[in-house]
Amino acid sequence: MNKYEVMFIVRPDMEEAEIKKTADDMKKVLADNGAKFLEEKSLGQKELAYEINKFKTGYYYLFVVEAESKATKEFDRVARINESLLRHLVVKVED
C-alpha cells in the first residue's frame, strides 16, 4: 500500500450540512475501496488563488491515507463527476 495526500475543495454556496455530507461521501469512496485513514483535516473556508466557476472561496479538506491505487483512481473518477467539488488533487507521498 502507498501513502497519498488527497485534497479537495467544496463549493461555498452550499448549506453547512450539504458541505459535510459531500466530504463524508468522498471519504466513503476511499474507505469502501480499502483506504486506511492516517489523518483527516477540515481546513475550513479559504480564499482561492483565482476564481473557479465564479467562486472566490471554497471549503478545503485534506485526507492522508494508505491505499492501493484502485482507491485513488475511484476517488478521482467520482470527484470528476461530483458537481459539489470545485477541484481535487491526489498526490503520492514518498517516505
C-alpha positions, 0 to 999 in steps of 0.5 A: 500500500502507498501513502497519498495526500488527497485534497479537495475543495467544496463549493461555498454556496452550499448549506453547512450540512450539504458541505459535510455530507459531500466530504463524508461521501468522498471519504466513503469512496476511499474507505469502501475501496480499502483506504486506511485513514492516517489523518483527516483535516477540515481546513475550513473556508479559504480564499482561492488563488483565482476564481473557479466557476465564479467562486472566490472561496471554497471549503478545503479538506485534506485526507492522508491515507494508505491505499492501493491505487484502485482507491485513488483512481475511484476517488478521482473518477467520482470527484470528476463527476461530483458537481459539489467539488470545485477541484481535487488533487491526489498526490503520492507521498514518498517516505 
